[in-house]
Amino acid sequence: MINKKVFKYCVFGGLGFIGSNFIRYILAKYDDCEVFNLDKVTYAANKDNLKGIDKERYNFIYGDICDSDLVGKILETGEIDIVVNFAAETHVDRSISEPSVFVKTNVLGVNVLLEAIRKSKVKRFVQISTDEVYGSIEKGEAKEGDVLAPSSPYSASKASADLLCMSHYNTYKSPVVIVRMSNNFGPYQYPEKLVPLFITNLIEEKKVPLYGDGMNVREWLYVKDACDAIDYIIENGEDGEIYNVGGDIELTNIAITYAILEGLGKDYSYIEQVNDRPGHDRRYSIDTEKVCKLGWSPKIDFVDAMSETIGWYKSNNSWWSAIKEKEDYKKYYEKQYKKK
């Protein structure tokens, strides 16, 4: 447990989806904290994600997590208390076509970060991981101590990073905590992921590309609950521990598609079945008993969260339309989603 007073946070990948939501959450909750954000500003990062925040307590650093000199300079000053790493390539589909990019950022980048933390006075380092490291779960729920069985280059890179983190705790007693989260959704999510892609397509009166039979199962977590969980674990978690964090609701992809259609007043004719992706895991499910015993549980009902998410994308058309109008996005979309 850490006694939080006036903390300086260093967030890696804070211009992405969960990272930017976390920075907003922290600055809103703690009046006396300061946040440093290092981001490479890749395709999924967006400076508009942090538009309107308190600039007096926020510091942006353009840089790459793989830059050992820069990362070391930031962390070895002794001024940073908390490090949270969101910096990662995260889209499974892209990992299938560009695996080396994922290894570089998700594995080598974490190694750079761990080496700098080992030489620093950081009180806690939170590595944001994923339930995908457990692989497809036919029955039951994955526990933190289960054998990892990643299926995609993405999940394999995240599992590798988790192992590196635990090795630094075991060898150097680095203040590492790993948070393995289920599928997040909410505001500021890049529209290549299922929820924002489907919402924005429907707003544009376009069909939604559903992989295969749509019966793949995922557990869903609203991003505001995710930020709350990370903050709670920073204060109450223990070094060297892994915590599964989920939203306690499992849905097939077709079921969440129906929920989005209903929320936007559309019928099933808007569904377009497309070829399944290679190695598509059938089901993810995590046991969250450990984090619940710690004292955290999700607070926001799924229906309310989805309604709020749909409302945000309807009210922020300029944010996502600017992304979808880019040529590289259009080319990716056309290549990725081919009709069955």
C-alpha positions as CSV (number, residue, x, y, z in Angstrom):
1,M,0.0,0.0,0.0
2,I,1.2,3.5,-0.8
3,N,0.3,6.6,1.1
4,K,-0.7,9.1,-1.6
5,K,0.0,12.7,-0.9
6,V,1.3,15.0,-3.6
7,F,2.3,12.8,-6.4
8,K,4.1,13.3,-9.7
9,Y,2.9,10.8,-12.3
10,C,4.7,9.8,-15.5
11,V,2.3,8.3,-18.0
12,F,3.7,6.5,-21.0
13,G,1.3,6.5,-24.0
14,G,-1.0,9.1,-22.5
15,L,-2.3,10.3,-25.9
16,G,-4.0,7.0,-26.6
17,F,-7.4,5.8,-25.5
18,I,-7.0,4.5,-21.9
19,G,-4.0,6.6,-21.2
20,S,-5.7,9.9,-22.0
21,N,-8.8,8.9,-20.0
22,F,-6.5,8.1,-17.1
23,I,-4.8,11.5,-17.2
24,R,-8.2,13.2,-17.3
25,Y,-9.3,11.1,-14.3
26,I,-6.2,11.8,-12.2
27,L,-6.1,15.5,-12.9
28,A,-9.8,15.8,-12.0
29,K,-9.6,13.7,-8.8
30,Y,-6.3,15.1,-7.3
31,D,-6.0,18.9,-7.2
32,D,-2.3,18.7,-6.2
33,C,-0.9,16.1,-8.6
34,E,1.3,16.7,-11.6
35,V,1.3,14.6,-14.7
36,F,4.1,14.0,-17.3
37,N,3.1,12.3,-20.5
38,L,5.6,10.7,-22.9
39,D,4.0,9.7,-26.2
40,K,5.5,8.9,-29.6
41,V,2.2,10.2,-31.3
42,T,1.7,7.2,-33.5
43,Y,-1.4,6.7,-35.7
44,A,-3.7,5.9,-32.7
45,A,-2.5,8.8,-30.5
46,N,-4.4,12.1,-30.6
47,K,-3.5,15.4,-29.0
48,D,-7.1,16.3,-29.0
49,N,-7.8,13.5,-26.5
50,L,-6.4,15.9,-23.8
51,K,-7.9,19.1,-25.2
52,G,-9.1,21.4,-22.4
53,I,-7.2,19.9,-19.5
54,D,-5.4,21.8,-16.8
55,K,-2.1,22.7,-18.6
56,E,-0.5,24.0,-15.4
57,R,-0.3,20.5,-14.0
58,Y,0.3,18.6,-17.3
59,N,3.6,18.3,-19.2
60,F,3.8,16.7,-22.6
61,I,7.1,15.0,-23.7
62,Y,7.4,13.9,-27.3
63,G,9.4,10.7,-27.4
64,D,9.6,6.9,-27.8
65,I,9.5,4.4,-24.9
66,C,12.4,2.7,-26.7
67,D,14.6,5.7,-26.3
68,S,16.7,4.6,-23.2
69,D,18.5,8.0,-22.9
70,L,15.2,10.0,-22.8
71,V,13.4,7.5,-20.5
72,G,16.4,7.4,-18.2
73,K,16.6,11.2,-18.1
74,I,13.0,11.5,-17.1
75,L,12.9,8.8,-14.4
76,E,16.3,9.0,-12.9
77,T,15.8,12.6,-11.7
78,G,14.1,11.2,-8.6
79,E,11.1,13.5,-9.0
80,I,8.6,10.9,-10.5
81,D,6.6,8.9,-7.9
82,I,4.3,6.8,-10.1
83,V,4.8,5.4,-13.5
84,V,1.9,3.9,-15.5
85,N,2.6,2.3,-18.9
86,F,-0.1,2.4,-21.5
87,A,2.4,2.7,-24.4
88,A,1.7,-0.2,-26.6
89,E,0.6,-1.3,-30.1
90,T,-2.7,-2.9,-29.2
91,H,-4.7,-3.9,-32.3
92,V,-4.6,-7.6,-32.9
93,D,-5.4,-7.3,-36.6
94,R,-2.4,-5.1,-37.2
95,S,-0.2,-7.4,-35.1
96,I,-0.9,-10.2,-37.6
97,S,0.5,-8.1,-40.5
98,E,3.2,-6.2,-38.6
99,P,4.4,-8.4,-35.6
100,S,7.9,-6.8,-35.4
101,V,6.4,-3.4,-34.6
102,F,4.6,-5.0,-31.6
103,V,7.7,-6.7,-30.3
104,K,9.7,-3.4,-30.5
105,T,7.2,-1.3,-28.5
106,N,5.5,-3.8,-26.3
107,V,8.6,-5.8,-25.3
108,L,11.8,-3.8,-25.9
109,G,10.1,-0.6,-24.8
110,V,9.0,-2.2,-21.5
111,N,12.6,-3.4,-21.0
112,V,13.9,0.1,-21.4
113,L,11.3,1.3,-18.9
114,L,12.2,-1.4,-16.4
115,E,15.9,-0.6,-16.6
116,A,15.2,3.1,-15.9
117,I,12.9,2.3,-13.0
118,R,15.6,0.0,-11.5
119,K,17.9,3.1,-11.2
120,S,15.1,5.5,-10.1
121,K,13.2,6.3,-6.9
122,V,9.8,5.5,-8.4
123,K,7.4,4.3,-5.7
124,R,5.2,2.2,-8.0
125,F,5.2,1.1,-11.7
126,V,2.0,-0.2,-13.1
127,Q,2.2,-2.2,-16.3
128,I,-1.1,-2.2,-18.2
129,S,-1.6,-5.6,-19.6
130,T,-4.5,-7.6,-21.1
131,D,-6.7,-10.6,-20.5
132,E,-5.6,-11.8,-24.0
133,V,-2.3,-13.2,-22.5
134,Y,-4.3,-16.1,-21.1
135,G,-5.4,-17.2,-24.6
136,S,-8.9,-18.6,-25.4
137,I,-10.7,-19.9,-22.4
138,E,-13.2,-22.6,-23.2
139,K,-14.7,-22.9,-19.7
140,G,-14.3,-21.1,-16.4
141,E,-12.2,-18.0,-15.8
142,A,-8.5,-17.3,-16.0
143,K,-6.7,-16.6,-12.7
144,E,-3.6,-14.5,-12.3
145,G,-1.4,-17.5,-11.7
146,D,-2.5,-19.5,-14.7
147,V,-0.1,-20.4,-17.4
148,L,0.0,-17.8,-20.2
149,A,-1.1,-19.0,-23.6
150,P,-1.2,-16.1,-26.0
151,S,-2.5,-16.7,-29.5
152,S,-1.6,-13.5,-31.5
153,P,1.6,-11.6,-31.9
154,Y,-0.1,-8.8,-29.9
155,S,-1.0,-11.0,-26.9
156,A,2.4,-12.7,-27.1
157,S,4.2,-9.4,-26.9
158,K,2.1,-8.4,-23.9
159,A,2.7,-11.7,-22.2
160,S,6.5,-11.2,-22.8
161,A,6.3,-7.8,-21.2
162,D,4.5,-9.2,-18.1
163,L,7.3,-11.8,-17.7
164,L,9.9,-9.1,-17.9
165,C,8.1,-7.1,-15.3
166,M,7.9,-10.0,-12.9
167,S,11.6,-10.9,-13.5
168,H,12.5,-7.3,-12.4
169,Y,10.4,-7.7,-9.3
170,N,11.9,-11.0,-8.4
171,T,15.5,-10.1,-9.2
172,Y,15.7,-6.4,-8.3
173,K,12.6,-5.9,-6.1
174,S,11.4,-3.2,-8.5
175,P,8.0,-1.8,-7.4
176,V,6.1,-3.5,-10.2
177,V,2.3,-4.1,-10.4
178,I,0.6,-5.7,-13.4
179,V,-3.0,-4.9,-14.3
180,R,-4.6,-7.3,-16.8
181,M,-7.8,-5.7,-18.1
182,S,-10.6,-7.0,-20.2
183,N,-11.9,-5.2,-23.3
184,N,-12.2,-1.5,-22.6
185,F,-14.7,0.8,-24.3
186,G,-15.7,4.5,-24.0
187,P,-14.8,8.0,-25.2
188,Y,-11.6,8.7,-27.2
189,Q,-11.2,5.1,-28.5
190,Y,-9.6,4.9,-32.0
191,P,-12.3,3.8,-34.4
192,E,-10.6,0.5,-35.5
193,K,-11.9,-1.3,-32.3
194,L,-15.3,-2.9,-32.4
195,V,-17.3,-0.5,-30.3
196,P,-16.2,2.9,-31.7
197,L,-16.0,1.4,-35.2
198,F,-19.6,0.1,-35.1
199,I,-21.0,3.3,-33.5
200,T,-19.4,5.6,-35.9
201,N,-20.2,3.5,-38.9
202,L,-23.9,3.5,-37.9
203,I,-23.9,7.2,-37.3
204,E,-22.6,7.5,-40.9
205,E,-25.4,5.1,-42.1
206,K,-22.9,2.4,-43.0
207,K,-22.9,-1.3,-42.2
208,V,-20.9,-2.8,-39.4
209,P,-18.3,-5.5,-40.3
210,L,-18.8,-8.5,-38.0
211,Y,-16.2,-11.2,-38.0
212,G,-17.2,-14.8,-38.7
213,D,-20.3,-16.0,-36.9
214,G,-20.1,-13.2,-34.2
215,M,-20.1,-15.8,-31.4
216,N,-16.6,-14.8,-30.0
217,V,-17.0,-13.9,-26.3
218,R,-15.4,-10.9,-24.6
219,E,-15.7,-9.3,-21.1
220,W,-16.4,-5.6,-21.3
221,L,-15.1,-2.8,-19.0
222,Y,-16.0,0.8,-19.2
223,V,-12.9,3.0,-19.5
224,K,-13.9,5.2,-16.5
225,D,-14.1,2.1,-14.3
226,A,-10.7,1.0,-15.7
227,C,-9.1,4.3,-14.6
228,D,-10.7,4.0,-11.2
229,A,-9.3,0.5,-10.9
230,I,-5.8,1.5,-11.8
231,D,-5.9,4.4,-9.3
232,Y,-7.2,2.1,-6.6
233,I,-4.5,-0.5,-7.3
234,I,-1.7,2.2,-7.3
235,E,-2.7,3.0,-3.7
236,N,-3.8,-0.3,-2.4
237,G,-2.0,-2.9,-4.4
238,E,1.2,-4.8,-3.5
239,D,4.5,-4.9,-5.4
240,G,5.0,-8.0,-7.4
241,E,1.3,-8.7,-7.7
242,I,-0.9,-9.2,-10.8
243,Y,-4.5,-8.1,-10.7
244,N,-7.2,-9.1,-13.2
245,V,-9.6,-6.2,-13.8
246,G,-12.9,-6.8,-15.7
247,G,-16.4,-5.4,-16.0
248,D,-18.2,-8.5,-14.9
249,I,-20.2,-8.8,-18.1
250,E,-19.5,-11.3,-20.9
251,L,-21.0,-10.8,-24.3
252,T,-20.7,-12.4,-27.7
253,N,-19.6,-10.0,-30.4
254,I,-23.1,-10.4,-32.0
255,A,-24.7,-9.4,-28.6
256,I,-22.7,-6.3,-28.2
257,T,-23.5,-5.5,-31.9
258,Y,-27.2,-5.8,-31.1
259,A,-26.7,-3.5,-28.1
260,I,-25.1,-0.8,-30.3
261,L,-27.7,-1.2,-33.0
262,E,-30.5,-0.8,-30.4
263,G,-28.8,2.3,-28.9
264,L,-28.7,4.0,-32.2
265,G,-32.2,2.8,-33.4
266,K,-30.9,0.6,-36.2
267,D,-32.0,-2.8,-37.3
268,Y,-30.1,-6.0,-38.0
269,S,-29.8,-5.2,-41.7
270,Y,-26.9,-3.0,-40.9
271,I,-24.8,-6.1,-40.0
272,E,-22.3,-7.2,-42.7
273,Q,-20.6,-10.5,-42.0
274,V,-16.9,-10.5,-43.1
275,N,-14.2,-13.1,-43.1
276,D,-12.9,-14.0,-39.7
277,R,-9.4,-13.0,-38.7
278,P,-6.6,-15.7,-38.4
279,G,-6.3,-17.2,-34.9
280,H,-9.3,-15.4,-33.6
281,D,-9.7,-16.5,-29.9
282,R,-13.1,-17.8,-29.1
283,R,-13.6,-16.6,-25.5
284,Y,-11.8,-14.5,-22.9
285,S,-12.8,-14.6,-19.3
286,I,-11.0,-13.5,-16.2
287,D,-11.5,-14.2,-12.5
288,T,-11.5,-10.8,-10.7
289,E,-11.8,-12.2,-7.1
290,K,-8.3,-10.9,-6.2
291,V,-9.0,-7.2,-7.0
292,C,-12.5,-7.5,-5.4
293,K,-10.9,-8.7,-2.2
294,L,-8.5,-5.8,-2.4
295,G,-11.6,-3.6,-2.3
296,W,-12.4,-2.6,-5.9
297,S,-15.3,-3.4,-8.1
298,P,-16.8,-1.8,-11.2
299,K,-19.3,1.0,-10.5
300,I,-20.9,1.8,-13.8
301,D,-23.7,-0.3,-15.2
302,F,-23.0,-1.6,-18.7
303,V,-26.2,-0.3,-20.2
304,D,-25.5,3.2,-18.8
305,A,-21.9,3.0,-20.0
306,M,-22.8,2.1,-23.5
307,S,-25.5,4.8,-23.6
308,E,-22.9,7.3,-22.4
309,T,-20.4,6.1,-25.0
310,I,-22.8,6.3,-27.9
311,G,-23.8,9.8,-26.7
312,W,-20.1,10.9,-26.7
313,Y,-19.5,9.7,-30.3
314,K,-22.7,11.4,-31.5
315,S,-21.6,14.6,-29.8
316,N,-18.0,14.5,-31.0
317,N,-18.4,13.8,-34.7
318,S,-15.4,16.1,-35.6
319,W,-13.0,14.0,-33.4
320,W,-13.6,10.7,-35.1
321,S,-14.6,11.8,-38.6
322,A,-11.1,13.5,-39.0
323,I,-9.6,10.1,-38.3
324,K,-11.8,8.1,-40.6
325,E,-11.2,10.6,-43.5
326,K,-7.5,9.9,-43.5
327,E,-6.2,7.9,-46.5
328,D,-4.3,5.4,-44.4
329,Y,-7.4,4.6,-42.4
330,K,-9.5,4.1,-45.5
331,K,-6.9,1.8,-47.0
332,Y,-6.7,-0.2,-43.8
333,Y,-10.4,-0.6,-43.6
334,E,-10.8,-1.7,-47.1
335,K,-8.0,-4.3,-46.8
336,Q,-9.2,-5.6,-43.4
337,Y,-12.9,-6.2,-43.8
338,K,-13.7,-8.4,-46.7
339,K,-17.2,-9.8,-47.2
340,K,-17.7,-13.5,-46.6
